[in-house]
């Protein structure tokens, strides 16, 4: 019985093969280790300020007053944000949401806690 190898993380082709301790993609030439892939998967988990993993649709509470850039508005500590979307945001902003009275914005997960 043969172990199935993961597809290439660069081009997503299924033709990977093992060469010593490396996994190699013959289509694009990318080389990686299984350990690299495990670290990458762990790094992609978005967690709140206390390390609790967040998921799409969760509700969070803001734990620090946050100034809204370009305006005089402030998102106050304790503001509850419902139905968040996880994003690959610019500058560490990994939560897309809509805050009542302010509108759509992006937040950093380090300033929220899961409700």
Backbone as numpy.savetxt, mean C-alpha at the origin, in Angstrom:
# Nx Ny Nz CAx CAy CAz Cx Cy Cz
6.79 -34.79 -8.66 5.94 -33.61 -8.66 6.83 -32.36 -8.66
6.56 -31.44 -9.53 7.36 -30.24 -9.69 6.71 -29.08 -8.95
7.55 -28.28 -8.26 7.04 -27.09 -7.59 6.77 -26.02 -8.64
5.66 -25.31 -8.50 5.35 -24.26 -9.45 6.10 -22.99 -9.03
6.69 -22.34 -10.00 7.45 -21.12 -9.75 6.55 -19.92 -10.03
6.77 -18.83 -9.29 5.94 -17.64 -9.50 6.26 -16.97 -10.84
5.32 -16.23 -11.40 5.61 -15.51 -12.64 6.58 -14.36 -12.37
7.17 -13.85 -13.41 8.12 -12.74 -13.31 7.42 -11.50 -12.74
8.00 -10.86 -11.71 7.38 -9.66 -11.16 7.49 -8.44 -12.09
8.38 -8.49 -13.08 8.54 -7.37 -14.01 7.57 -7.45 -15.18
7.61 -8.58 -15.91 6.79 -8.69 -17.14 5.61 -9.64 -16.97
5.52 -10.32 -15.82 4.41 -11.22 -15.47 4.28 -12.45 -16.37
5.35 -12.81 -17.06 5.35 -14.02 -17.89 5.54 -15.24 -16.98
4.93 -16.37 -17.28 4.98 -17.55 -16.41 6.19 -18.46 -16.66
7.13 -18.06 -17.49 8.21 -18.95 -17.92 9.46 -18.88 -17.05
9.33 -18.61 -15.77 10.50 -18.49 -14.90 11.16 -19.84 -14.67
12.46 -19.79 -14.38 13.20 -21.00 -14.04 14.22 -20.68 -12.96
14.69 -21.72 -12.28 15.66 -21.55 -11.21 17.07 -21.69 -11.76
17.96 -20.82 -11.28 19.37 -20.90 -11.61 20.12 -20.65 -10.30
20.61 -21.74 -9.69 21.23 -21.70 -8.36 20.18 -21.17 -7.37
20.45 -20.03 -6.73 19.49 -19.48 -5.75 18.59 -18.41 -6.35
18.75 -18.14 -7.64 17.96 -17.10 -8.30 16.81 -17.67 -9.09
15.79 -16.87 -9.26 14.72 -17.15 -10.21 14.97 -16.22 -11.39
14.86 -16.75 -12.61 15.20 -15.99 -13.80 14.03 -16.01 -14.78
13.78 -14.87 -15.42 12.77 -14.78 -16.47 13.48 -14.75 -17.82
13.24 -15.75 -18.68 13.90 -15.76 -19.99 13.33 -14.71 -20.94
12.17 -14.18 -20.65 11.54 -13.21 -21.55 12.15 -11.81 -21.42
12.36 -11.36 -20.18 12.89 -10.00 -19.99 14.27 -9.98 -19.33
14.73 -11.14 -18.86 16.06 -11.22 -18.26 16.12 -10.82 -16.79
14.98 -10.55 -16.19 14.94 -10.15 -14.77 15.35 -11.32 -13.88
16.17 -11.03 -12.87 16.59 -12.04 -11.89 16.18 -11.58 -10.50
15.69 -12.50 -9.68 15.29 -12.18 -8.32 15.35 -13.45 -7.48
15.23 -13.28 -6.16 15.19 -14.42 -5.25 13.79 -14.52 -4.67
13.45 -15.68 -4.20 12.14 -15.87 -3.57 12.04 -14.99 -2.32
13.18 -14.77 -1.65 13.22 -13.92 -0.45 12.85 -12.48 -0.80
13.33 -11.98 -1.95 12.99 -10.63 -2.40 11.49 -10.48 -2.58
10.87 -11.49 -3.16 9.44 -11.45 -3.43 8.65 -11.44 -2.12
9.10 -12.20 -1.11 8.43 -12.23 0.19 8.50 -10.86 0.86
9.68 -10.20 0.80 9.85 -8.88 1.39 8.97 -7.85 0.70
8.89 -7.95 -0.61 8.07 -7.01 -1.39 6.60 -7.16 -1.04
6.13 -8.38 -0.86 4.73 -8.61 -0.49 4.45 -8.05 0.91
5.39 -8.22 1.83 5.21 -7.70 3.19 5.22 -6.17 3.19
6.03 -5.57 2.34 6.12 -4.12 2.28 4.87 -3.49 1.66
4.14 -4.24 0.87 2.97 -3.68 0.20 1.74 -3.62 1.10
1.81 -4.16 2.30 0.70 -4.11 3.24 0.66 -2.71 3.85
-0.49 -2.05 3.75 -0.64 -0.71 4.31 -1.25 -0.85 5.69
-0.57 -0.26 6.68 -1.01 -0.36 8.07 -1.21 1.03 8.65
-2.04 1.10 9.71 -2.28 2.39 10.37 -1.10 2.73 11.28
-1.22 3.78 12.06 -0.14 4.26 12.92 0.26 3.24 13.98
-0.62 2.29 14.28 -0.33 1.31 15.32 -0.03 -0.07 14.75
0.14 -0.16 13.42 0.52 -1.42 12.79 -0.63 -2.33 12.40
-1.87 -1.88 12.57 -3.03 -2.68 12.18 -3.21 -2.58 10.67
-3.26 -3.70 9.96 -3.43 -3.65 8.50 -4.77 -3.03 8.11
-4.73 -2.20 7.06 -5.94 -1.56 6.56 -6.40 -2.25 5.28
-7.70 -2.19 5.01 -8.27 -2.79 3.81 -9.23 -1.79 3.17
-9.54 -2.04 1.90 -10.52 -1.20 1.18 -11.83 -1.18 1.95
-12.43 -0.01 2.08 -13.74 0.12 2.72 -13.70 0.27 4.23
-12.52 0.20 4.84 -12.41 0.38 6.29 -12.76 1.81 6.69
-13.05 1.98 7.97 -13.22 3.31 8.55 -12.01 3.58 9.43
-11.53 4.82 9.38 -10.36 5.20 10.18 -10.66 6.50 10.90
-9.86 6.77 11.94 -9.97 8.01 12.70 -8.63 8.73 12.64
-8.66 10.03 12.39 -7.44 10.85 12.32 -6.90 11.03 13.73
-5.59 10.83 13.93 -5.00 10.90 15.27 -4.18 12.18 15.50
-4.17 13.07 14.51 -3.40 14.31 14.63 -4.07 15.38 13.77
-4.07 16.64 14.24 -4.59 17.71 13.39 -3.74 17.80 12.13
-4.41 17.82 10.97 -3.71 17.86 9.69 -4.13 19.09 8.90
-3.17 19.93 8.54 -3.46 21.08 7.69 -3.68 20.59 6.27
-4.67 21.16 5.60 -4.93 20.82 4.20 -4.11 21.79 3.36
-3.17 21.24 2.62 -2.23 22.05 1.85 -2.96 22.96 0.86
-2.58 24.22 0.83 -3.16 25.17 -0.11 -4.43 25.84 0.38
-4.88 25.49 1.59 -6.09 26.10 2.14 -5.85 26.43 3.61
-6.84 27.05 4.22 -6.75 27.32 5.65 -7.51 26.27 6.45
-7.98 25.20 5.79 -8.74 24.15 6.45 -7.82 23.23 7.25
-8.39 22.63 8.30 -7.66 21.68 9.13 -8.56 20.47 9.36
-8.01 19.28 9.18 -8.72 18.05 9.54 -8.39 17.81 11.01
-9.39 17.93 11.86 -9.18 17.86 13.31 -8.95 16.43 13.79
-8.21 16.29 14.88 -8.00 15.00 15.51 -9.36 14.43 15.89
-9.56 13.13 15.68 -10.82 12.48 16.01 -11.80 12.44 14.85
-11.46 13.07 13.72 -12.34 13.03 12.55 -12.42 11.60 12.04
-13.64 11.11 11.87 -13.83 9.75 11.38 -14.00 9.79 9.87
-13.27 8.93 9.18 -13.31 8.84 7.72 -13.80 7.44 7.38
-14.89 7.38 6.60 -15.50 6.10 6.26 -15.14 5.71 4.82
-15.17 4.41 4.57 -15.03 3.86 3.23 -13.76 4.33 2.51
-12.60 4.06 3.11 -11.34 4.47 2.50 -10.98 3.57 1.32
-10.14 4.09 0.44 -9.58 3.33 -0.67 -8.07 3.38 -0.53
-7.43 2.24 -0.66 -5.98 2.18 -0.57 -5.39 2.53 -1.93
-4.35 3.33 -1.92 -3.78 3.82 -3.17 -2.26 3.74 -3.11
-1.68 3.79 -4.28 -0.23 3.87 -4.41 0.10 5.34 -4.56
-0.06 6.08 -3.47 -0.04 7.52 -3.54 1.32 8.16 -3.68
1.32 9.38 -4.14 2.50 10.20 -4.29 2.94 10.73 -2.93
4.20 10.63 -2.62 4.72 11.19 -1.38 4.25 10.48 -0.13
3.90 9.21 -0.22 3.48 8.46 0.95 2.00 8.55 1.27
1.25 9.29 0.47 -0.19 9.38 0.68 -0.82 8.12 0.12
-1.14 7.17 1.02 -1.60 5.86 0.57 -3.07 5.59 0.84
-3.82 6.60 1.25 -5.26 6.45 1.48 -6.00 7.53 0.71
-6.94 7.13 -0.15 -7.84 8.05 -0.82 -9.15 8.03 -0.05
-9.73 9.20 0.20 -10.97 9.24 0.96 -11.74 10.53 0.67
-12.92 10.62 1.23 -13.72 11.83 1.16 -14.09 12.19 2.58
-13.74 13.42 2.98 -14.00 13.88 4.34 -15.14 14.89 4.29
-16.16 14.67 5.12 -17.31 15.57 5.17 -16.84 16.99 5.50
-17.32 17.96 4.73 -16.98 19.36 4.95 -15.69 19.79 4.27
-14.91 18.84 3.78 -13.64 19.17 3.12 -13.63 18.65 1.69
-14.05 17.40 1.50 -14.10 16.82 0.17 -13.07 15.73 -0.02
-12.82 15.36 -1.28 -11.86 14.27 -1.54 -10.43 14.70 -1.23
-9.69 13.79 -0.64 -8.28 14.06 -0.34 -7.52 12.77 -0.11
-6.22 12.89 0.01 -5.36 11.75 0.28 -4.73 11.93 1.66
-4.62 10.83 2.38 -4.02 10.84 3.72 -2.86 9.86 3.77
-1.97 10.09 4.72 -0.91 9.13 5.00 -1.42 8.20 6.10
-1.15 6.92 5.94 -1.65 5.94 6.91 -1.03 6.14 8.29
0.10 6.81 8.38 0.74 7.02 9.67 -0.01 8.00 10.57
-1.02 8.71 10.01 -1.79 9.66 10.80 -3.21 9.22 11.07
-3.49 7.92 10.89 -4.84 7.41 11.16 -4.76 6.13 11.98
-5.87 5.81 12.64 -6.00 4.51 13.30 -7.30 3.88 12.83
-7.29 2.56 12.73 -8.47 1.83 12.27 -9.56 1.94 13.31
-10.77 2.20 12.86 -11.91 2.34 13.80 -12.63 1.03 13.96
